Amino acid sequence: MGTTQSIRDRVLQSRDAIELLSSRWRITILHLLTPGPLRANKIQRGIEGVSPKVLTQTLRGLERDGLIAREVRNIVPPHVEYRLTDMGEQVIPLLRNLCHWAKRNAHKRDEARRHFDNASSQGKPASMGS
């Protein structure tokens, strides 16, 4: 039973981590906020292809999960800025490491895909060992 519980705990930890970052635009927004606070319109301009509605939903989700904070600036005219929280700042080095890992292994990924696609087109299952 202890091993089963340990496996379940690991699965839950993995799922929690993935859910925090799984939305299409979350990682991009976190990277955009790394240098400092930005207004929503600057974030919008920094991300090609995201609609204002989806951006708003994503920002709200990141705020709800504690990764960013929304601040209303009391200036004339008032505006809203978004910034990383401590938790958001803590995830940035992890994301950078993941990005570096992906870049270092891109050729291996491409090779594995070619191997898989070639085997699939010939009706054979791709071997797991290469």
N, C-alpha and C positions, 0 to 999 in steps of 0.2 A: 504493500500500500504506500510506503514511503517513496518509492521510485515513481509510482503513478502520480502522487501529489507533486513531486519535484518536476515532473514533465508538465503537469498542468500549470504550475507556477511559471515555468519558463514560457509556455505558450501565452499565458495571460500577459506577462511582461512584454513579450514580442508584439502582441496585438496592441497593447497600450501605446507602445512607441510608434508603431506604424500608423495607428489612428490619429496621433497628434500631427503627423506630417503627410498623411496620404492624400489630402485634397490637392488637386492639380497645381494650384498656385501658391500653396503655403510656403514651400521652400524658397521659391522665387521672392516672395514678399519678405521673408525673414532676411534673405541676402540683401535685398534693397535697403532694409532698415539698419543694416550693420553699421554704416558710417554715422548714423544719427537719425533723429526724427524727420518724418516726411508727412506732407499733406497728402490726402487721398488722390488729388489730381496729379501730383508728381508720381505717385505709385502707379496710377493708371497709365501715364505716359511711358513709364519704364517697362511696362509689360504689354507686349504686342499680343492682341487676340483675346484679352479678357474684357468682358462686358462690365459696365458700371454695376449692374445688379450682382453679378458673380463676385466682383471685387468687394462690394459691400458685405455680401454673405461671408466671404472668406475672412475679411478683416474682423467681422463680428465673431466668427468661430475662433480665430486666433486669440482675440481678446477674452472670450469665454474660457478658453483653455489656459489662459495665463501666460501666453507667449509674447503678447504685445499689450501695450496700454494705449488707451485713447485719451488725449488731453485736449480740452477746449481752451484755446488761448483767448483771453479776455483783452483783445485789442480791437481796433476799429479798422476794418470790419472783423468781427470774430471769426476764427477758423479753428479747424480740428487738425491735430497732428497725431501721428502714430509713432510709437517708439518700442524698441525691444524692452521687455522686462528682464530681470535677472535670469529667470528661467529661459527666456528667449536667447539671451546672450550666451548662456551655457551650452545651448544646442549648436551654435554656430561652428565651433571647432570640430564637433562630431560630423556635421554636414560637410565641412571642408575635407575632412579625412575621407569621407565616403566619396566625394567628388574626385579626389586624387586617386583613390583606389579604382574607381570606375574608369578614369582616364588611363591609368597604368595597365588595366586589363582589357581595354577596348579591343585590342587585336585578338586576344584569346576568346572574347565573346564572339567576335565576328567569325573567327575560325570555327568555333563550336556551332554557330548558326549555320554556316555553310555545310559542315559535316552533317548536321541534323537534316537540313533541307535536301541535301543530296541523297541521304539514306531514305528519307521519306518519299522522294520522287521515284526511287527504285523499289518502293514497297517493302523496304527492310526497316526494322527498328534500329535506331541509332544506338551504338554501344555506349555504356555509361563510363567506361574506363579511360577515355582519352582526354 
